[in-house]
Amino acid sequence: MRSRIFFKLLAVFVLVIAAAMVTLDFSVRSAWEKSLRQEIERNLTQKTVLFAHRVDIDRSHSLTEIAAQEALAAGARATIIDPTGKVLADSEANPSAMENHARRKEFVAALQGNVGSDERRSYTLGVPFLYVAAPVSGGAVRFAYPLSDVEATTKRVRHTLLLASAMAFVVALLIAGIAAQYIARRLRRIVEFADHIAEGDLTARISESSRDEIGQVAAALDKTARKLEESFAALQTSQRQLETLLNSMQDAVIAVNADGRVQWANRSMDRLLPQRTRLNAPVVETVRDPDFLRAVRNATETRKVTSARAASILPGRSFDVTAAPLPGGGAVAVLRDLTETERIEKTRRDFIANVSHELRTPLTSIQGYAETLLDSGCEKNHLPEFLEIIRKNAARMSRLTEDLLTLARVESGEQRFDPQPVTPAELLHDALESFGKIARAQGIELTAEDGNTPMVKADREAIHQVLSNLIDNALKYGANGGRVIVGARPDGDAVEFYVRDFGPGIPSQHLPRLFERFYRVDKARSRESGGTGLGLAIAKHIVLAHGGSIWAQSELNHGSTFSFTLPVRAAT
C-alpha cells in the first residue's frame, strides 16, 4: 500500500510539474516570437512609408537607384511597382524578368490607399519573407524582409527554454518525491484507522497534530468515529423500537431485497401464512400470488410506490397490497386485509338495491293514481294542485329508484356490458338525435364535432346513457350560453369525448366532487329540474368499466366541459 500511495502521489506531482513546464515553455516562446515578429513588421512598415515618400518627392535619382539605396539602408529587398502590377525597379533582380504583382495581397491593399502586408515563403529561395507595401502616386513600393534570422533565433530561444525547463523539472521532481513520501506516510495512518473502523472497531482513534488539510481530514474522521459510535448505539435502540412497532401492527409487512429474497417480516405476516416466512429465501416461496409479486417487482424496478389487489394469498380473502421501494434496493410491501371491508361494502350495495326494488312498486302506484285523479277533471278546492305535487314527487322518487338500481348494478359489476367496435361519429349521432328537438325547443344550438377519430370498443347503449346525461346537464345548467358542442378527438391510444356548454360555469372548489353520489353544486336548482344527483356517478362507473376516465373542466362565466375517454379498438 505504501508503494501505491507514494507512486500515485509522485505521478500526480510529475504530471503537474510537466504540464506547468510545457505550458510555460509554450507561452513564453510563443509570446516572445510574436513580439519579435510584430516589432519587425512595425519597423518595416515605417521604412516602407519613408520609401514611398522618397519615391514621390525624389526627382534627381532614377527608380533603380532609389530602390538600391533604400534596400541597403533598410536591410531588405526593395521593389517599385506600377498600378498594373508591373515591376518598375527592384534592388535584387531585373524588373523585366519578374512576374506581374497585381495579385499580391500587399500590392492590392496598397492600391486601395492602405499599407498592406503579407508573410509567405519564397518559391525560389525557400525562405519565408515578410512583405510590406505602401501606395505612391502611379503605383506602390514594397520591402521584402527575410524571416530566416527570426527562425534561427527562435530555435536558440527554444533550446535555452527546454534546458532551463529540464533543470527545473529535476529539482521540482526531487521536491515532489520528498513531499509525496511525507504525505503517503500520513495517509497510510489514516487508512489504517479506517480499516479498524471498517472491521467494526468503533473505539479506534487517530491523532494528528498538523493543522493542514490532511490534519483536518484526520480530525474530522476521528470526530466521525466518535459520532458513529454514538449513532450506532442509538440505531440499535431505534431498530428495536421499530421492530416492536411493526410487530404490533395488524397489517402484514414484508421486506424484500433487490434479488427477490425476504429480508424481514413482522409477526402479522408470520401469522397470516400457513408456512411461516423464511429469511433470505425467495419471496415466491412465501407468497405465490402473481399480483403481489408483480407489485413488489414493479416497485423494485421503477422505484415508485405500486398498489395491487391480491386475491389468492389465502382462499376466500382479498388483500390490498402497497409496495414501496427501499433506499438500498428492493421493496417493502404492506398487505391490508380487505375481506371484511368488501363484505360490508357489498352489504351496503345490496341494501340500496333491495330498498330501491321494494320502493319501486308502491311509488309506481302513487304516480298512476295521481295522474288518474288529475285526468278526472276534479277542481274542488286545491286538490289538482296538491295532486300535481304528489305526481311530481312520485315521479322524482321513481327516477331516484331507477338511478339507485342502475348505480348499484354498475358498481357491483352485476350489469354486464357488451363492448363492440363502433365509430365515435355513430355515438355522437345517436346523442344528437335524442336531444336535437329538446335543444331546438329551448332555443339552444346543439352541434357535433368529430376530428377523424378511430373506432372505439364500447357498449353502445351504456355510452349513449353517459352522453345523454352530460348533454342533459349541459342543456339544463348551461342554457343561457345558447350553444352546446358535443365532440370527439384522438387522444393517444384512446378517444376523448366531450360535451361543452357556454353557461355560467362551475366554481373550482366543486370540480373534484362532481362525480360523487348525490353531490350537487346548486341543490335547489337541481331538485327543481328533477335531477337525482346520481347521473354523473353512474356515468363515472360506466366509463371506468370500459377502461376509460372522466373529468370536468370549467371557468366561471365561460362555460364547462365534461370529458371522458374510451380505449381505441385493438387492431386485428
BAVEXKOL-661654 format. One record per residue: x, y, z of N, C-alpha, C in turn. Coordinates in steps of 0.05 Angstrom, whole numbers, plus 5000, padded with zeros to 4 digits. Example, Ala and Ser with C-alpha at 12.3 -4.5 7.8 and 13.67 -1.06 7.14 Angstrom:
<lumdrens>
526448865156524649105156526449345156 525749555142527349795143525850015157 
</lumdrens>
This chain:
<lumdrens>
501749765000500050005000501750255000 504050235015505850465016506750544988 507550334973508550394946506350514928 503950404931501750504914501250804920 500950874945500351154952502651334943 505151244949507451414942507651464912 507451244897507751284868505351424855 503051394866500751554855501151844860 501951914885502452204891504752304874 506852144871509052234855508252274826 506652084816505752114788504052364784 502452434804500852674802502652924802 504652924819506553154820508053174794 508852944783510352954758508653064735 506152984734504353084713503853384716 503453474741503053764746505553924738 507853824746510353974740510853974710 510453734697510853724668508953914653 506453904662504454084649505254374653 506154444677506954724682509354804665 511254624662513654684646512954714617 511354524606510554544578508954794573 507154854591505455104587507255344588 509155354607510855594609512655614585 513855394576515555394552513955494528 511655384524510055454501509155754502 508255834525507156114527509456314524 511756264538513956464536515056474508 515556234496516656234470514756364449 512156294452510256404433510056704436 509956794461509757084465512157234455 514557114460517057244451517157254420 516457034407516557024378514557214366 512157224378510157404368510957694371 512157754394513158034399515258114379 517157914373519357974354518158024326 516357864318515257894291513658164289 512258234310510758484310512758724308 514958704322516958924322518158954294 518858714281519958724254517958844235 515458764237513458874218512959174223 513059254248512659544253514959714242 517459614245519859764234519759764204 519059524192519059514163516859684152 514659714166512459884157513360174156 514760264178515760544179517660594156 519460394151521360434129520060434102 517960274099516460274073515060544068 513960664089512660924086514661134078 517061124091519261314083520161274054 520261014047521060934019518961054000 516461024006514361133988514561443986 515161564009515361864009517661953991 519961813992522161893975521561853946 520261633939519461593911517761813901 515961913918514162123910515562393906 517762453921518962723920521662723907 522962493905525762493894525562483863 526362693851526462703821529262713810 531262713828534062723820535362453816 534062233824535161973821533061793806 534261603793532461413779531161223799 529061083789527660893807529560673815 531260583797533060363803534960453825 536060703823537860803844536460823871 534060933870532560963895532060693908 531360483892530860223903533360103915 535660143901538160033912538960163938 538760433939539460583963537660513987 535060493982533260444004533560154014 534159963995534559684003537059664021 539159804014541559804030541059924058 539560144059539060274084537260114102 535259964090533359824106534159534112 536159434096536959154100534858964089 533359054069531258894058531158944028 529858764014529558783985527458983978 528059183960526259403953525159353925 522559413921521359383895519459613890 519359723865517559933858515759823836 513059853839511059723821509159923811 508359903785506460093774503559993780 501460143774498760063781497859803769 499059723747498259473733499559223745 501359263764502859043776505558993764 506259143744508859113731511059233748 513259083751515559173768517159383752 517459613764518959833751521859833759 522359753784525159743794525259543817 527559403820527959213842530859213850 531459193875534159213885535758963881 534558733874535958483872535458333846 533658433829533058283804532458473782 532558363757531858513733528858553732 527758793732524858833732523458693708 524858693685523458583661523158273664 524758153680524657863683522757773705 521757963720519957903743517057883734 515557713748512757663742511057893751 508657913741506758133749505858093778 505758323792505058313821502158403827 500558403807497858523811496158363831 496758103834495057943852496257913880 498558033885499758013911498158163932 497658043956495858153976496858433984 499458463989500358723999500058943977 500458863951500159053930497259143926 495358943928492559013926491759213948 492659163972492059353994493259623989 495659633978496959893973495560053952 494559913931493060053910490460173921 489460063943486960163956487560393975 490060483976490860703993491660624021 492160374026492960284053495760164052 496960134075499459994077498859694081 499659524061498959244062501359074070 500858844082503058664090502158374085 504158204082503557914078506157764084 505757524093508057344100507757094084 509757014068509756774052512556684046 512756444038515356324032516156364003 518556443999519556493972519856223957 518756213932518955963917521855913907 523256123902526056093892528056033914 527756173937529756133958528855943980 526155883981525155704002525355824030 525456094032525756234058523256404061 522056414085519756584090520556874090 518857054077519357334075516957484086 517457724098515257904106515258124085 512958164072512658364051510858584062 511758844058510259074066510259264042 507859354034507559534011506059784019 506860014007505560274012504860403986 502760553985501960683959503660923953 504160973927505461223917503861313892 504361543884502961643860504061483836 502261343823502961183800503860903807 502860793830503560513837504060473866 506060313873506660253901509560163904 510560183928513260093934512959863955 515059693956514859463974517559383984 517659314009520059194022519558904027 521558734023521358444029523658374049 522858294073524858244094524957944099 527257814098527457524103527057464133 525557254138525057174166526656934175 528756864160530356634167531856684193 532756944197534157004222532256974246 529657044242527757014264527456724272 527356544252527056254257529556154272 531856244264534256154277534356244306 533656504310533556604338531456454355 529256394342527156244357528155974365 529655834348530655574355532655584379 534255794379536155824401534655874428 532556054426531056104450529555854459 528555694441527155454448529055254461 531555234451533455054463534155144492 534455404495535055504522532755454541 530355504532528055454549527755164556 528154984537528054694543530154614563 532554714561534654644580533954744608 532954994609532155104636529754944647 527854874630525554724639526354444650 528254314636529254054645530554074673 532254284676533454314703531454364724 529454544718527354604738525754354743 525354184723523753944726525153744746 527753724742529253534760529053634789 529453894793529353994821526553964832 524454034816521754014825521053714831 522153534814521553254818522753154845 525053244852526253174877524553264901 523753524899522053634920519353484921 518253414897515653274897515952994909 518252864904518652594916518652604946 520052804957520052834987517252894997 515853074984513153144993511252904991 511552754969509852514966510352304987 512852274994513552085015512352165042 512452425048511352525073508252495074 507052575051504152555050503252265051 504652085037503951805037504051685065 506051765081506251655108503851745125 502951995122500752095137498151965128 497851935101495451805091495251515099 497651375102497651105110496551065138 497151255155496051245182492951275182 491951455164489051485162487751235151 489051095132487950855120487850635141 489950615158489950415179487750465199 487250725205485050795223482350715210 482050775184479550705170479050405169 481250245167481049955167479949855194 480849975216479749895242476749955244 475950185234473050255234471550065217 472649995193471249815175470849535188 472749455204472549195217470649195242 469449425247467549445269468649555295 471249625295472449735319471850035321 469450105331468750395332470150545354 471850405370473350535391476050635381 476750575356479350665345479350965342 481751075347482051365346484751435331 484851675320487251765306487952045316 490452095320491352365329493152485308 492752735302494252875281494653155291 497253235295497853495306497853715285 498353645259498453845238495653965234 495654225226493054365221492554395191 494054265174493554295145491154125137 490654095110488253955101488153665110 490453525109490553245117489953225147 491153415163490553415191487653465197 486353645181483553695185481853445178 482753305156481353055149481552855172 483952825183484352635205482652705229 482552965236480953055259477953005253 477153055228474353015221473652715223 475452535214475052255215474852155244 476652275261476552195289473952285302 473052525295470452615305468152445294 468452365269466352195257466151925271 468551825278468551565292467051585319 467451805333466051835358463051865354 462252025334459452055328458251785318 459851645302458851385292458351185314 460051185334459651015357457051075371 456651345375454151435389451751365371 451951415345449651375327449051075325 451050905325450550625323449050515347 449750625371448250545395445350635393 444950895383442250995380440750835359 442150755337440850605316439850335326 441450205342440649945353438049975370 438050195386435650245402433250305384 433650475363431550535344430550295329 432350115322431649865307429849695324 430549665350428949505368426149625371 426049895372423450035374421749995349 423150005326421649975300420649685298 422249495305421249215304418849175322 418949295346416649275364414149395352 414549635339412249775327411149615304 412849505286411849355263410549095272 411648975293410448725302407748765315 407249015324404649075337402449145316 403249175291401349255270399549025263 397049085257395148885247395648815218 396649005202397348945174399948785172 400048615153402448455148404448615133 407048605141409148755128411448565122 412448585098414748415089416648585072 419248555078421348695063422848495045 423348585020424648405000427048564989 429348434986431648574975431548574945 433548694932433548724903433748464889 434648244902434847984890432247824893 430247944906427647804909427647614933 429447664953429547494976428447645000 427147495019425947615042428047715061 427847965068429648085088428448085116 425948135118424648165144421648145141 420248045161417348035161416348065190 414148205194413148235221411447995230 410547995254409147765265406447725251 405147945243402647915228403047755202 405247805189405847655165406247365171 407647305193408147025200405446885207 403647035221401146915229399346875204 399647045184397947045161398346785144 400846705142401546485123401746225139 400746015127401045745140403945665143 405545725122408445655124409945905131 410745945153412046195163414146295143 414546555144416546675126419346585134 420946525113423746445117425646665107 427346765125429146985117431146885097 431847065078433847005057432846805037 430346715039429146535019427746704998 427546604973426046754953423146804962 422247054956419547134965417446964952 417946854928415946694915415346434930 417246344947416746114963414846174987 414646434994413046515016410246595007 410146774986407646874975407646814945 405646664936405646584908403546734891 402346934904400247084889401647254867 400847224842402147374820401847674822 399547774831399148064833401048174854 401348034877403148124898406048134887 406847924874409547904864410048124843 408048184826408348384806408648664818 407148714839407348974853410049014865 411148804878413848824891415948864869 415648714847417648744825417549024813 415149134808414849404796416049614815 415549584841416649784860419649774860 420749534858423649504858424949614833 423649574810424849654784424349944778 421850044783421250324776421750524798 422350424822422850604845420450784851 418050674846415550824852413750644868 412050774884410050624900408050494881 407550234886405750084869403549954886 401149964876398849834890397749614874 396549414887395349194873393249064892 391648894880389648744895390348444892 390848314915391648034915389347864926 388447664911386147504918386747214922 389347134918389946844920392046784941 392546974959394446924981393146715000 390646765008389146575024386446535011 385346295011382746244999380546415012 378946544995376646695006377346965018 379747045016380547305027382047475007 381647735007383047914988384648125004 386848204992388548395006389248624987 389448865000390549104986393549104990 395149094969398049084971399149354963 400749474980402149724974405149674977 406649684954409449624954410949884949 412949944966414550184964417450114962 419050264945421850194942423450254967 425450084973427250134995429650294986 430850455002433150624993435450464982 435950224994438250074985437649874963 435249884952434449684932432449494944 430749384928428549214938426149374945 424249254959421749384966420649274992 418849435004417349345027414449355020 413049135027410249115019408549095045 406249235044404349235066401749105055 400748895069398348755060396148815080 394048945070391749005086389348825078 388248695098386048505093383548665087 382448635063380048785054377548605055 377848365065375548185064373048295078 373448385102371248495118370148755105 371948925096371149175084369449125059 370348935042368848875018366148745025 366148585046363548465054361548685062 362548875078360749095087359849265063 361749315044361049475020358949325003 359249065001357348904986354548915000 354648895026352148915041350749175037 352349395036351149655031349949675004 351349574984350249584957347749414954 347849184966345449014965343049144979 343649285001341549425016340249634998 341949794985340850004968339149884945 340249664934338749534912336049424922 336149294945333649184955331549394962 332549604976330649824983329449944958 331149994939330150124914328149944901 328749684900326849494888324149484902 324249494929321749484944320149734941 321549964938320150224936318950274909 319950134889319150204861316150144857 315149924867312349854862310350044874 310550104901308650304912308950574899 311350664892311750924880310350934853 310450714839309150704812306050734816 305050604837302150624842301350914849 302951034866302351314874302351494849 304351464832304451624808302051574790 301251324787299051254770296351364780 295851334806293351444817293251744816 295451874820295552174820294852264791 295952134771295452214744292452164737 291351944748288551884744286752104755 287352184780285852404792286052664777 288352714766288752964750287052954725 286952714712285552684687282452694691 281552644717278652644721277352914721 279053124721278053394720276953504746 277553384768276653474794278153734801 276553944806277854204812276954314840 275854134855274954224882277254304899 276954554911278954664928281654674912 283754584926286454584914287354304908 285454124904286153844900287953804876 287353934853289053884830291953974835 292254204849294954304855296454094872 295053994893296353804911297053544896 295153464879295653214865298053244845 298253484834300553534816303153514831 303153614856305553594872306153304879 304053154885304452864891305652724867 304552794843305552664819308452724814 309152984817311953064812313852924831 313152924857314952794876315052494872 312752374865312752084860314452024835 314352194815315952154791318952184798 319552384814322352424822323352184838 321752074857322551844872322851604855 321251584834321451364816324151384801 324851624791327451664778329751604796 329451684822331551634841331851334845 329651194847329750904850331150774826 330450854802331650744778334650794778 335451044785338251114785339750954807 338550914830339850764851340250474842 338250364829338550084818340750074797 340750264779342850274758345650294770 345950484790348550524802349450274817 347550144831348249904846349149684827 347849654805348549444786351349504773 351849754767354349824754356649794774 356249894799358349874819359049594826 357049424829357549144837358548974814 358449074789359148914766356948724757 354648754769352448584761351448644733 351548904725350748984698353048914679 352548744661354548654641354448834616 356648924608356749084584357748914560 356948994537357648844513359149024494 361749064499363249254482363549144453 362949324434363149254406364549484392 365849424370367149644354364949834344 365350094349363450294340365050554335 364150704316365450964310364451174329 366151364337365251584353363051744340 363151764313361151914298358351794303 358151534304355551404309354551464337 356351454357355451524384354551814386 355951994373355152274373352452314359 352152174337349652194321347252104338 347551884352345351784369344651984390 346652104402346152304423344752554412 345652654389344352884377341452824368 340952584359338252514351336352524375 337352434399335752434423335152704433 336952894430336753154443336353384423 336353324397336053534377333553704381 331253564383328653704386328553864412 329553734434329453874460331154124459 333454114446335254354445333854574429 332654494405331354694389329054824404 327554664419325354774434326254974455 328654934465329655124485331255354473 331455354446332955564432335955534435 336855284438339755234442340855094417 343155184407344455064384346054824393 345354594385346754344392348254244368 350954244368352554164345354553944354 355553804333357453584338360053644323 362353554335364953574323366253304324 367353214302368652944301371352984286 373552964301376153004290377452764277 376052624259377052394244378252194264 376552104282377451924304377251634296 378951454307378751174302376351044317 375850794310373650654323374350584352 372350584370372750514397371250254403 371850134426370449884434368749964458 366149964454364350064475361649934472 360149924495357349844496355750094487 354450074464353250304452351050424470 349450254482347250354499348350494524 350450374536351650484560352850754555 354450784533355751034527353651244519 351451144506349251334500348051444526 347951284546346951374572348851584584 351451544581353451734591353152004576 353151994549352852234533350252374539 348052224542345452344547345552494574 346752374594346852504620348452774618 350752764604352353004602350953224585 349653144563348253334546345853454561 344353284576342053374591342953574612 345153524625346153724645347053984631 348253964608349054204593346654374585 344554244576342054384568340754514592 340854374615339554484639341154714651 343754674655345254864671346955064654 347155014628348655194611346955314589 344255314593342455404572342855694565 343555864584343856144578346256204560 347956004555350156044536349256024507 346855904503345755894476346955684458 348955544467350255354449351455124465 351354874455352554644467353954494445 356454414450358154274430358753994441 358253794424358853524431360953424410 363153304419365153234400366853004410 368752924392370652704398373252774383 375452704396378052754384380052534393 382152474377384052274385385652364409 386452174426388052224450389851984455 391951964439393751734442392451474435 392351284454391151024449388151034457 387051264459384251294466382951514450 380351534453378751754440377451914463 377752174462376552344482373952454472 371752404486369152524481368752754500 367452964490367053204507364353324501 363253444522360753604520361353874532 361154084515361854344524359454534523 358954684544356954894544358255164549 356755374545357755644548356155794569 355355644590353755764611355455904632 354355914657355756064678358155924689 358555674684360855524694360455424722 362455284732362355154758364755254775 364355344799366655424816368655204819 371255264820373355064821373254884845 372154984868372154814892370254574889 368354594870366454374866367354164847 369354224830370054034808371053764818 372653744840373553484848371353294858 368953404866366853244878364453204860 364653294835362253284818361253004813 363052804813362252534806361552364831 361352494854360452354878357352314877 356352104890353552064890352152284906 349952384896348252584908349552854912 351952894900353253154903352153354883 351253584892350153784875351554054880 352054204858353254464861351054664871 348754654858346454824866344154634873 343854564898341954364907339054444900 338354694904335654774899334954754870 336754854853336254854824336254564813 337954384824338054114815335453974821 334454004846331953874853329553984836 329654244831327554374816327454264787 329854204777329954104749329353804748 329053674771328353394771330653204772 333053304778335453134779335552974805 336852734803337052564826339752584840 341752714827344452734838346052484834 345052294817346552044813347552014784 346752194766347352164738350352154733 351852344744354752354739356152114752 355152024776356351784788355951544771 353551514759353051294741354851314716 355151554705356851594682359751524688 360651594712363351534720363851234721 362051084733362450794736362250654709 360550754691360350634664363050674649 364050924650366550974636368850814648 369050794675371150644687370950344680 368450244678368049964670369049914641 369150124624370150104597373150144595 374450194618377350234618378050524611 376250714615376850994609376951164634 376951424631376851614653375051844646 374151984667372252204663373052434681 372652674671373352914687371853154677 372053374692370653624685372553854687 372254044669373754304669371654534667 372254744681370354964680371755224687 370655444675371655714681369155884685 368956024707366656184713366056384690 363456394682362556574661363556494633 364856264631365756174605364855894599 363255774615362155504610363755284622 362855044617364054794628364454594606 366454414610366954194591367153934607 365453744601365653474613366753284592 368953144600370352974581370652694592 370752494574371452224582372752084559 374351884565375851744545374951454543 375151344519374651064513376950944498 377850704504380250594490379550544461 381650574444381350524416381150224411 379550144392379249854386381949744377 382749524389385349404382385249304353 387549344339387749254311387748954309 386348854289386248554286388048474263 
</lumdrens>
